Amino acid sequence: MPAQFAVLMGDIVESPNQSADSRRHLGAHIELGLRLIHDYIPLSYEVFRGSRFVIETEHAEQAVTIALLLRLFLKSKQQQEDWDIRIGVGVVTQSASDYTTIKHRAEKLAEKALRTIKKERLCIQTENNDLNERLSLTTKFADALLTALTTTQAQVLSYYLRFMPMTHQALATKLNKSRVNVTQILNSTHYKLFELYLLEAREILSMRE
C-alpha cells in the first residue's frame, strides 16, 4: 500500500559564548515550538536532554514546513544569544510493506541528512535522487535567508507561514502591529520566496513512485 512518512532529527547549534542557562531555555522552547506546530500539523516528537530531538509525521509533505516553522519560532524567541538548530529531514515517498519498514527507512534518511549538514541548518533526503536534486538548491537559498533573519522578522514570518493564506491586515491585528509595519517587515524577509519554496516542497514531497 502506498505510504509516506517523515522523520526529522535535529540538535542545537552551540556557540562558544552560549551559556548553560541559554541551552536549557532553548531546549524548553524546542518543546514549546513543537507543541504549537502540533496544533495544526499532526506529529509526534521526543526531546532528549533538551539538545537533541526527533519528530515523526505521516504528513510527509509538511516535513519542510515543520522544520522551517520550528527554526523561525526559536529565532523569534532568542534574546542575547543566537538560538538555532540543525535539522535533517528524511522522507519516504515510495511504497512499503508495513509501518515499521517505512519508519525505519525514514529514520535512516534523516540520519544521513543530518550527517550531511556542514554550515547549513537544513537538509532533506528522500529515496529518489531526482527529488533530492530538485530540493537541494532551493533549500540552500531558503536556509541562508532564514539564518540571516532578525528576531522581529522571524516572528512576523513565522505567523504568516503558519496561517497562510492570510492578509497583511489580519496578520497585523494578530500581532498588534500596524498593517504598514507588517508589510514592511514581511517584504524585508522575502516572504513570497519562502511561500513559493514551501509550496514547491509540499508538491515534491507528495510525489510517489
N, C-alpha and C positions, 0 to 999 in steps of 0.2 A: 504494500500500500504506500503511495507517495506520502512523504512526510518531510517536514522541515523542523529544524531545531537549531538554536544558537546558544553558545556558551561564551561569556565574556569573562576573561581573567585579567585582573589588574593589581597594581600596587602603587604605593605612594612614591612620588618623586621627591627624594630628600635633598635638601640643600645644606651646605656646610654650616650655615648660621641658624638652621632650623632647631628650635628648642624642643625638649621632650613634651612640654605642655602643648606646643603648637601641633605636634604629631598626634597627640591624644585628641585634641579638638578636631583635627582633620579627620581622624578615624570616626569620631562621633558624627561628623557631618556627612561622611560617606553613607552611613546607615540612614540618616535623615533624608538625604537626597534620594536614596533608593526607595524609601517609603513613599515619598511624594511621586516619583515616577510610576511606582506600582499602582497608584490610584487610577491611572488610565492606560497603562500597558501591563498586562498580566506577566508577572515574572516571579521567580524565587531567587533568594540570594543568601550568602553567608559571608560574614566579615571575620577575618582571622587576626586576632591581636591588634585590631584597628589599623593594620597596614596593608593587608592583602585581602582580596575579595573575589568571589566567584558569583556570577549571575547566570541564571538559566531561563530560557523562554522558548515557548513553542511558536511565538510570533517572531520568527526569524527575520522577516522583512523589516522589523522595527529595531533590530540589534544596533544599527549605527545611530539611530535616534536616541536610544538608551545611553550609548556611550557619550554622545555629544551633550545631552542634557545633564548627565552626571558631572562632566567636566565643567560645564557652564555654571551649574549650581555651586560647585566648590569655589570657582573663581569669584562668583558673586558674593561669597561669604568670607573670603580671605581678608585679613586685616593688615598687619605689618609685614608678614612674610608671604611669599608666593605659595599658593596651595595648588598642587597639580598632581595628576595621576597618569600612569601609563595603562593602556587597555589593549589587550589582544582579543580580537573577535573571531570566533570560529563558527562557521555556518554550514550546515549540511543541507543541500538543496536537491539531493538525489533520493531515490527510493532506498528503503532499508527494511530489513525483515522484522525488526522489533524495536521497542523504545530504548532498551539498554544499548543496542548496537548504535542507534542514532546518537544517543547521548555521548557514548564513548568516542565516536568519530568527531563530534563537535568539540569535545574536550581536547583531543589531540591537535585539532586545527587551532584552537585558542592558544594552547601552549606554544605551538610553532609561531603563531603571530606575535606573541609576547616576546619570544626569544629573538625575533627578527628586529624588534624595535631598538633603535640606537638613539638618535637625537629626537626622533619624532615621539608623539604621545599616543598614536593610534595606528593600528594595523589590522587589516581584515583578511582572513583566509577562508576560501571555500575549497571544495574538491574539484573545481573547474578552473583551469588556468586562464581561460578566456575571460571569465568573470573577474578573476583576480586582477588581470591586466586592466580591465575596464574601470575597476575601482581604485587602482593604485595611485594614479596621478592626481585625480580629483581629491582623494583622501589626503594626500600630502598638502595640497593647497588649503583645504578646509582646516587641517590640523595646524598649519602655520598661521592662518588668520585667527583661529581661536586662541592659540597660545599668546598672541600679541594683544588680546583684548584687556581693557581695564575692568575693574570691579563693576562699575556702573554699566558699561557696555555689556558685560556678561549677564548682569541681572535683567536688563531690558530684553536682550536677545533670547535669554532662557525662557522668559514668559511668552515672547512672541512665538517661538518654535513649539513650545508646549501646547499652545492653544490655537495655532494657525489652522484655518484662515481666521484672522482677527483684524479688525480695523485699527488704525492708529489711535482713534478716539477711544475705542473700547479698552485698548491697552493702557492708554493714559489714565483713564478712570480707575482701572485696576491698580495701577502703580501710584496713584495720587500725584500725577505729574501733568504738565500741560501737553496738549497734542503736539504743539510745535517742538517742544523739548524732546518728546518721544521720537518724533520723526527725525530730528537731527541726530539723536543717538543711534537709532536704527540704521540710518544712512551711513554713519561712520563705521558700523560693524560689517558693512557689505551683506546685510541680512538676506537680500534676494539671492546672493550666491549660495548662502547656507541653505535656503529654502529649496533651491534647484538641486543642490547636492543631495539633500535628504530624499527628495522625490526620486531622483535617479537611483540612489542606493536602494530604496524600497522596491523599485521596479526590477532592478538587477537581482536582488536577493529573493524576489518572488518567483524567479525562473526555476524550472525543474528540467532535468534532462529526460 
